[in-house]
């Protein structure tokens, strides 16, 4: 072990010009037990509180592990760095690159070896450096934030990128960017996924946060034109208006705090109002002409994902040919749609005809009906139903796999899955050309009830066993897994 004694450490160079000399220097008398990052790639010239790695917050039932410590910091490609581990007061060992374990665009992992060649990064940038002290591994994650959520152009499917991280050569790393927003929820995220996985031991992993949300425990908006503290893994932000938003995120190297703000460029946009609920009614349906809203099973479903998906409704049901039906919001409200109220019908769907002001189709069957109220239009599509399974229990994550297509039982008015291929999580969805992605219109069977994701987040897990069959009856939203 190498014994290090009293020295004077320049913590961060350069600091704000108006700081006094006393503020620029910190006297470090002893190196405390812990893990540190130092080197010419960093702003840290030696082991001190500013260069110490802290316990990493985790996404899951286990909130932290003592062997996982990390630091957000700026790294320069022109320099290098080492990881120091002080096992006791002033007992310090320096570790370098002991060999690559894994490397891709979102994560590089190296073994830590005592007194080995220092570590390097390929590009200047902001990184999350995480050390597993038990495995002697270092994880290096590039961090460039984007905006993701129902209110963003890409919905919850992907981030809309902000600028690459910039560093003022003092204390502050920044990201900025403009994007068009709609009312709804959003967060900041990097890496293209919800979390990244860090090796623990024996092939197990822990999940770290890759998102920034509210500092508190509940959803709320950012403050316009004022920096608000935000944190990894916090709740979503919200906005009640749309428009062109200019976002700014700051990270302070000294305080280790993230802050964010936004400004609306130009006028805020008040969003269109869509019916809270739409229902299918008529002689062609099992619901008859009961007042819309009185039969819960007649309700249409919203799409998950937000963004451009808002204003689309769908439903699977049995429709009897030659009889009339309509679509309406509750109590025959002002979105009461018969044949003449529809602005256009899907040319790739079945033919819809007029029947006493109502709509009608020729052949009885089980259909998917999709209503699109966006852009001040009223578009309708009716197509024969296609429901698929996806995920572990169905043998993979390829969407619209013919082997996972449910079979229509016209007599029983049910859809029946192929036997499950494996033990694991069951996920199911309806396919329609107007629905962008499979998870936008998924559902599952809880007990004997079909519950729909609608415009919410992931549903609770339902696990099946090899050979089981899923049966769905959409007219009354019942089902079984046997």
C-alpha positions as CSV (number, residue, x, y, z in Angstrom):
1,X,0.0,0.0,0.0
2,X,1.1,3.5,-0.7
3,X,0.9,6.0,2.2
4,X,0.0,9.5,1.3
5,X,0.2,12.4,3.7
6,X,-0.9,16.1,3.9
7,X,-1.1,18.1,0.8
8,X,-2.9,21.0,-0.7
9,X,-5.3,20.1,-3.4
10,X,-6.7,22.4,-6.1
11,X,-10.2,21.0,-6.5
12,X,-11.5,22.4,-9.7
13,X,-9.6,24.4,-12.3
14,X,-10.4,26.9,-13.4
15,X,-13.2,28.2,-11.1
16,X,-15.3,31.3,-11.3
17,X,-13.1,34.3,-11.8
18,X,-14.5,36.3,-8.9
19,X,-13.8,33.6,-6.4
20,X,-11.2,34.4,-3.8
21,X,-8.0,32.3,-3.5
22,X,-9.4,30.7,-0.3
23,X,-12.5,29.5,-2.3
24,X,-10.3,28.0,-5.1
25,X,-8.2,25.9,-2.7
26,X,-9.2,23.2,-0.2
27,X,-6.9,21.8,2.3
28,X,-7.1,18.0,2.4
29,X,-5.2,16.6,5.4
30,X,-6.1,12.9,4.9
31,X,-7.5,10.7,2.3
32,X,-10.6,9.1,3.7
33,X,-11.7,5.5,3.0
34,X,-13.6,5.4,-0.3
35,X,-13.3,5.4,-4.1
36,X,-12.0,8.3,-6.2
37,X,-11.4,9.3,-9.8
38,X,-8.3,11.4,-10.8
39,X,-6.2,12.2,-13.8
40,X,-5.6,14.5,-16.7
41,X,-8.9,13.6,-18.3
42,X,-10.7,15.0,-15.3
43,X,-10.8,18.2,-13.3
44,X,-9.5,16.3,-10.2
45,X,-5.8,16.2,-9.7
46,X,-5.8,14.0,-6.6
47,X,-8.1,12.1,-4.2
48,X,-10.4,14.5,-2.3
49,X,-14.1,14.8,-1.5
50,X,-14.8,16.5,-4.8
51,X,-13.4,13.4,-6.7
52,X,-15.1,10.8,-4.6
53,X,-17.6,8.3,-6.0
54,X,-21.0,8.1,-4.1
55,X,-23.5,5.2,-3.7
56,X,-25.5,4.8,-7.0
57,X,-29.3,5.0,-6.7
58,X,-30.9,1.9,-8.3
59,X,-34.2,1.3,-10.1
60,X,-35.9,-1.6,-8.5
61,X,-36.7,-3.1,-5.1
62,X,-33.1,-2.8,-4.0
63,X,-32.5,1.0,-3.9
64,X,-28.7,0.9,-3.5
65,X,-25.7,-1.5,-3.1
66,X,-22.6,-0.5,-1.2
67,X,-20.3,-2.0,-3.8
68,X,-21.8,0.2,-6.6
69,X,-20.4,3.8,-6.4
70,X,-20.4,6.4,-9.2
71,X,-19.8,10.0,-10.2
72,X,-21.1,12.2,-13.1
73,X,-18.2,14.1,-14.5
74,X,-16.6,15.6,-17.6
75,X,-13.9,13.6,-19.3
76,X,-11.4,14.7,-22.0
77,X,-10.2,12.4,-24.7
78,X,-6.8,14.1,-24.7
79,X,-6.1,12.9,-21.1
80,X,-6.5,9.7,-19.0
81,X,-7.7,8.8,-15.6
82,X,-7.4,6.2,-12.9
83,X,-9.7,4.8,-10.1
84,X,-8.2,5.0,-6.6
85,X,-9.6,2.8,-3.8
86,X,-8.7,3.8,-0.2
87,X,-9.4,0.8,1.9
88,X,-8.4,2.7,5.1
89,X,-7.3,6.2,6.1
90,X,-4.5,7.2,3.6
91,X,-4.2,3.5,2.3
92,X,-4.6,4.1,-1.4
93,X,-4.3,1.8,-4.5
94,X,-4.6,3.1,-8.0
95,X,-6.3,1.0,-10.7
96,X,-6.2,1.2,-14.4
97,X,-7.4,-0.6,-17.5
98,X,-7.2,-4.3,-17.0
99,X,-9.0,-5.2,-20.2
100,X,-12.3,-4.6,-22.0
101,X,-15.3,-6.6,-20.7
102,X,-18.0,-4.9,-22.9
103,X,-18.3,-1.9,-25.1
104,X,-21.2,-0.4,-27.1
105,X,-22.6,3.0,-27.8
106,X,-24.3,3.2,-24.4
107,X,-21.8,1.5,-22.0
108,X,-18.1,0.5,-21.8
109,X,-17.0,-1.9,-19.1
110,X,-13.4,-2.6,-18.1
111,X,-11.7,-4.7,-15.5
112,X,-9.7,-2.7,-12.9
113,X,-6.1,-3.8,-12.4
114,X,-3.7,-2.3,-9.9
115,X,-1.1,0.1,-11.4
116,X,-2.3,-0.8,-14.9
117,X,-2.4,1.7,-17.9
118,X,-4.8,4.6,-17.1
119,X,-8.2,4.6,-18.7
120,X,-9.3,6.8,-21.6
121,X,-12.4,7.8,-23.5
122,X,-12.6,8.4,-27.2
123,X,-14.5,11.7,-27.1
124,X,-14.7,14.7,-24.8
125,X,-18.0,14.5,-23.0
126,X,-20.1,14.1,-19.9
127,X,-20.0,10.6,-18.4
128,X,-21.4,8.5,-15.6
129,X,-18.5,6.5,-14.2
130,X,-19.7,3.6,-12.0
131,X,-17.3,1.3,-10.1
132,X,-18.2,-2.1,-8.8
133,X,-15.7,-2.5,-6.0
134,X,-16.6,-6.2,-5.5
135,X,-15.9,-7.2,-9.1
136,X,-13.2,-4.5,-9.6
137,X,-15.0,-3.3,-12.7
138,X,-15.5,0.3,-14.0
139,X,-18.6,1.2,-16.1
140,X,-18.4,4.3,-18.3
141,X,-21.7,5.6,-19.7
142,X,-21.8,8.6,-22.1
143,X,-24.6,11.0,-21.0
144,X,-26.5,13.1,-23.6
145,X,-30.0,14.0,-22.6
146,X,-33.1,14.2,-24.8
147,X,-36.8,14.7,-24.0
148,X,-39.2,11.8,-24.0
149,X,-42.9,11.4,-23.2
150,X,-46.5,11.7,-24.3
151,X,-46.0,15.4,-24.9
152,X,-43.0,15.0,-27.2
153,X,-42.9,14.4,-31.0
154,X,-41.7,10.8,-30.5
155,X,-44.0,10.0,-27.6
156,X,-42.7,7.5,-25.1
157,X,-41.0,5.5,-27.9
158,X,-37.7,7.5,-28.0
159,X,-36.0,10.7,-27.0
160,X,-36.0,13.8,-29.0
161,X,-32.4,14.8,-28.7
162,X,-31.1,17.9,-27.1
163,X,-27.6,19.3,-28.0
164,X,-24.5,17.4,-27.1
165,X,-23.2,18.2,-23.6
166,X,-21.2,21.4,-23.4
167,X,-18.7,22.3,-20.7
168,X,-17.8,25.8,-19.6
169,X,-14.3,24.7,-18.4
170,X,-15.3,25.7,-14.9
171,X,-18.2,24.0,-13.1
172,X,-21.2,23.6,-15.4
173,X,-22.2,21.1,-18.0
174,X,-25.2,22.1,-20.1
175,X,-27.7,20.6,-22.7
176,X,-30.1,22.8,-24.7
177,X,-32.6,22.2,-27.4
178,X,-35.9,23.2,-28.9
179,X,-38.9,21.0,-29.8
180,X,-42.6,21.2,-30.4
181,X,-44.6,19.9,-27.4
182,X,-48.2,19.0,-26.8
183,X,-49.9,18.8,-23.4
184,X,-49.0,15.8,-21.3
185,X,-46.2,14.2,-19.4
186,X,-42.4,14.0,-20.2
187,X,-39.0,13.4,-18.8
188,X,-35.3,13.8,-19.7
189,X,-33.5,10.6,-20.7
190,X,-30.2,9.4,-22.2
191,X,-29.0,6.1,-23.7
192,X,-32.2,5.2,-25.6
193,X,-33.7,3.0,-22.8
194,X,-35.2,3.1,-19.3
195,X,-32.1,2.3,-17.3
196,X,-28.9,0.5,-18.0
197,X,-27.7,-2.7,-16.4
198,X,-24.5,-2.9,-14.4
199,X,-22.9,-6.3,-13.5
200,X,-23.1,-7.3,-9.9
201,X,-21.9,-10.9,-9.6
202,X,-22.6,-14.4,-10.8
203,X,-24.3,-13.0,-13.9
204,X,-26.8,-10.8,-12.0
205,X,-27.3,-7.1,-12.8
206,X,-28.6,-4.0,-11.1
207,X,-30.5,-1.3,-13.0
208,X,-29.5,2.3,-12.9
209,X,-31.6,5.3,-13.7
210,X,-31.1,7.0,-17.1
211,X,-33.8,9.5,-16.7
212,X,-34.3,12.8,-14.9
213,X,-37.6,13.7,-13.3
214,X,-39.2,15.8,-10.5
215,X,-37.2,16.3,-7.3
216,X,-40.2,15.4,-5.2
217,X,-42.4,12.3,-5.3
218,X,-45.3,13.6,-7.4
219,X,-45.8,14.9,-10.9
220,X,-45.7,18.6,-11.5
221,X,-44.5,21.1,-14.1
222,X,-41.1,22.6,-14.4
223,X,-41.0,26.3,-13.7
224,X,-40.9,28.4,-16.8
225,X,-37.7,30.6,-17.1
226,X,-36.3,29.4,-13.7
227,X,-34.0,26.5,-13.0
228,X,-35.6,23.8,-10.9
229,X,-33.7,20.9,-9.2
230,X,-34.3,17.6,-10.9
231,X,-33.1,14.1,-10.1
232,X,-32.5,10.7,-11.6
233,X,-35.6,8.4,-11.4
234,X,-37.9,11.3,-10.3
235,X,-41.6,11.4,-11.4
236,X,-42.7,12.8,-14.8
237,X,-43.0,16.5,-15.6
238,X,-46.3,17.8,-16.9
239,X,-47.4,20.6,-19.2
240,X,-50.9,21.7,-19.9
241,X,-50.1,23.6,-23.0
242,X,-48.2,23.0,-26.2
243,X,-45.9,25.0,-28.4
244,X,-42.2,25.4,-29.2
245,X,-40.3,24.7,-25.9
246,X,-36.7,25.5,-25.4
247,X,-35.2,23.3,-22.7
248,X,-32.0,23.8,-20.7
249,X,-30.4,21.2,-18.3
250,X,-27.4,22.1,-16.1
251,X,-25.2,19.9,-14.0
252,X,-22.9,21.5,-11.3
253,X,-19.7,19.5,-10.7
254,X,-19.2,21.0,-7.3
255,X,-22.7,20.5,-5.9
256,X,-23.5,17.4,-8.0
257,X,-27.0,18.7,-8.7
258,X,-29.0,18.6,-11.9
259,X,-31.3,21.6,-12.7
260,X,-33.6,22.2,-15.6
261,X,-35.9,24.8,-17.0
262,X,-37.9,25.7,-20.1
263,X,-39.0,28.7,-22.1
264,X,-41.9,28.8,-24.6
265,X,-40.9,30.4,-27.8
266,X,-43.8,32.4,-29.1
267,X,-47.4,31.7,-28.1
268,X,-48.5,28.7,-26.0
269,X,-50.8,26.4,-28.0
270,X,-54.0,25.3,-26.4
271,X,-54.7,21.7,-27.4
272,X,-57.8,20.4,-29.1
273,X,-60.3,18.8,-26.9
274,X,-61.2,15.2,-27.5
275,X,-64.0,13.2,-25.9
276,X,-63.0,11.5,-22.6
277,X,-64.7,8.4,-23.7
278,X,-66.3,7.0,-26.9
279,X,-68.8,4.1,-27.2
280,X,-70.1,1.8,-29.8
281,X,-73.9,1.3,-29.8
282,X,-76.6,-0.1,-32.1
283,X,-78.5,-3.2,-33.3
284,X,-75.3,-4.5,-34.9
285,X,-73.6,-4.7,-31.5
286,X,-74.3,-6.7,-28.4
287,X,-75.0,-3.4,-26.6
288,X,-78.1,-2.4,-28.5
289,X,-79.2,1.2,-28.4
290,X,-78.6,1.7,-24.7
291,X,-77.6,5.2,-23.9
292,X,-73.8,5.5,-24.5
293,X,-71.9,5.3,-21.2
294,X,-74.4,3.0,-19.5
295,X,-72.6,-0.2,-20.6
296,X,-68.9,-0.2,-19.7
297,X,-68.0,-2.9,-22.1
298,X,-69.1,-0.7,-25.1
299,X,-66.3,1.7,-24.4
300,X,-63.5,2.3,-27.0
301,X,-59.9,2.4,-25.9
302,X,-57.2,5.1,-26.2
303,X,-53.7,4.5,-27.5
304,X,-50.6,4.5,-25.2
305,X,-47.6,6.7,-26.0
306,X,-49.2,10.1,-26.1
307,X,-47.9,12.6,-28.7
308,X,-49.6,12.1,-32.0
309,X,-51.5,9.1,-30.7
310,X,-53.9,11.4,-28.8
311,X,-57.3,11.5,-30.5
312,X,-57.4,7.9,-31.8
313,X,-59.8,5.3,-30.3
314,X,-60.2,1.6,-31.0
315,X,-62.3,-1.4,-30.1
316,X,-62.6,-5.1,-31.0
317,X,-66.2,-6.4,-31.1
318,X,-68.7,-8.6,-32.9
319,X,-70.6,-6.8,-35.5
320,X,-73.8,-8.2,-37.1
321,X,-74.0,-7.6,-40.8
322,X,-76.9,-5.6,-42.3
323,X,-77.8,-3.8,-39.0
324,X,-77.0,-0.3,-37.9
325,X,-74.5,1.2,-35.4
326,X,-73.1,4.5,-34.3
327,X,-70.2,5.9,-32.3
328,X,-70.9,8.5,-29.6
329,X,-69.5,10.0,-26.4
330,X,-71.5,9.6,-23.2
331,X,-75.2,10.5,-23.2
332,X,-75.4,11.1,-27.0
333,X,-73.0,14.1,-26.6
334,X,-71.8,16.3,-29.4
335,X,-69.5,13.7,-30.8
336,X,-72.4,11.6,-32.0
337,X,-71.3,9.9,-35.3
338,X,-73.6,8.3,-37.8
339,X,-72.7,7.7,-41.5
340,X,-73.0,11.3,-42.6
341,X,-70.8,12.6,-39.7
342,X,-67.8,10.6,-40.8
343,X,-65.5,12.6,-43.0
344,X,-63.7,9.6,-44.6
345,X,-63.7,5.8,-44.4
346,X,-60.6,3.6,-44.7
347,X,-60.2,2.5,-48.3
348,X,-58.4,-0.6,-47.1
349,X,-61.2,-1.5,-44.6
350,X,-64.5,-3.2,-45.2
351,X,-67.2,-1.1,-47.0
352,X,-69.4,0.9,-44.7
353,X,-72.9,1.8,-46.0
354,X,-75.6,4.2,-44.8
355,X,-78.6,2.7,-43.0
356,X,-81.2,5.2,-41.8
357,X,-78.5,7.7,-40.8
358,X,-76.5,5.0,-39.1
359,X,-73.6,2.8,-40.4
360,X,-73.8,-0.8,-41.5
361,X,-71.5,-3.4,-42.9
362,X,-72.4,-6.5,-45.0
363,X,-70.8,-9.5,-43.3
364,X,-71.1,-10.5,-39.7
365,X,-67.8,-11.1,-37.8
366,X,-65.3,-9.9,-35.3
367,X,-63.8,-6.6,-36.3
368,X,-61.4,-3.9,-35.1
369,X,-62.9,-0.5,-35.4
370,X,-60.6,2.6,-35.2
371,X,-61.8,6.2,-35.0
372,X,-59.4,9.0,-35.7
373,X,-60.5,12.5,-34.5
374,X,-57.2,14.3,-35.1
375,X,-56.8,17.3,-37.4
376,X,-60.5,18.3,-37.1
377,X,-61.5,15.2,-39.0
378,X,-63.6,12.1,-38.2
379,X,-62.0,9.1,-39.9
380,X,-63.2,5.5,-39.5
381,X,-61.7,2.2,-40.3
382,X,-63.3,-1.3,-39.9
383,X,-61.1,-4.3,-40.5
384,X,-61.3,-8.0,-39.6
385,X,-59.6,-8.4,-36.3
386,X,-55.9,-9.4,-35.9
387,X,-54.6,-10.1,-32.4
388,X,-51.1,-11.2,-31.7
389,X,-49.1,-12.4,-28.7
390,X,-45.6,-11.2,-28.1
391,X,-42.8,-11.6,-25.5
392,X,-41.3,-14.3,-23.5
393,X,-44.3,-16.6,-23.3
394,X,-44.8,-16.4,-27.1
395,X,-41.2,-17.1,-27.9
396,X,-39.8,-13.7,-28.8
397,X,-40.3,-10.0,-29.5
398,X,-40.9,-10.0,-33.2
399,X,-44.2,-8.1,-33.8
400,X,-46.9,-9.5,-36.1
401,X,-45.4,-13.0,-36.1
402,X,-47.8,-15.3,-37.9
403,X,-47.0,-18.1,-35.4
404,X,-48.4,-15.8,-32.7
405,X,-51.6,-14.8,-34.4
406,X,-54.8,-15.6,-32.5
407,X,-57.5,-17.7,-34.3
408,X,-61.1,-16.3,-34.6
409,X,-63.9,-18.6,-33.4
410,X,-66.8,-17.1,-35.2
411,X,-69.4,-19.3,-33.5
412,X,-68.2,-18.6,-29.9
413,X,-67.2,-15.0,-30.8
414,X,-63.8,-15.5,-29.3
415,X,-60.2,-15.2,-30.2
416,X,-57.9,-18.1,-29.2
417,X,-54.1,-18.0,-28.9
418,X,-51.7,-20.7,-30.1
419,X,-50.3,-22.7,-27.1
420,X,-47.7,-20.7,-25.2
421,X,-44.2,-21.6,-26.3
422,X,-42.5,-21.0,-22.9
423,X,-42.9,-20.1,-19.3
424,X,-42.9,-16.3,-19.0
425,X,-44.6,-13.0,-19.3
426,X,-47.7,-12.8,-21.5
427,X,-48.3,-9.7,-23.7
428,X,-51.0,-9.2,-26.3
429,X,-52.1,-6.5,-28.7
430,X,-54.3,-5.7,-31.7
431,X,-52.8,-4.9,-35.0
432,X,-54.2,-2.1,-37.2
433,X,-52.4,0.0,-39.9
434,X,-53.5,3.2,-38.1
435,X,-51.9,2.1,-34.8
436,X,-48.1,3.0,-34.9
437,X,-46.7,0.3,-32.6
438,X,-47.8,-2.9,-30.9
439,X,-47.5,-1.6,-27.4
440,X,-49.8,1.4,-28.2
441,X,-52.8,-1.0,-28.2
442,X,-52.1,-3.8,-25.8
443,X,-54.1,-5.5,-23.1
444,X,-54.0,-8.5,-20.8
445,X,-56.2,-10.9,-18.9
446,X,-56.3,-10.3,-15.1
447,X,-58.3,-13.1,-13.5
448,X,-61.2,-13.4,-15.9
449,X,-61.2,-9.7,-17.1
450,X,-59.5,-8.2,-20.1
451,X,-57.9,-4.9,-19.0
452,X,-56.5,-2.4,-21.5
453,X,-53.4,-0.3,-21.3
454,X,-55.2,2.6,-22.9
455,X,-53.0,5.8,-22.6
456,X,-51.2,4.6,-19.5
457,X,-47.9,2.9,-18.8
458,X,-46.9,-0.8,-18.8
459,X,-49.5,-3.1,-17.2
460,X,-48.7,-5.4,-14.3
461,X,-47.0,-8.6,-15.3
462,X,-49.1,-11.7,-16.1
463,X,-47.1,-14.9,-16.4
464,X,-48.1,-18.0,-18.2
465,X,-46.7,-21.5,-18.5
466,X,-45.8,-23.6,-21.5
467,X,-48.8,-25.0,-23.4
468,X,-51.4,-22.7,-21.9
469,X,-54.0,-21.1,-24.2
470,X,-55.4,-17.6,-24.0
471,X,-59.1,-17.2,-24.9
472,X,-60.5,-13.7,-25.4
473,X,-64.2,-12.5,-25.6
474,X,-64.1,-8.8,-26.4
475,X,-67.9,-8.2,-26.4
476,X,-67.9,-8.3,-22.6
477,X,-64.1,-8.0,-22.0
478,X,-63.7,-11.4,-20.5
479,X,-60.9,-14.0,-21.0
480,X,-59.0,-16.9,-19.6
481,X,-55.5,-18.3,-19.5
482,X,-55.7,-22.1,-19.2
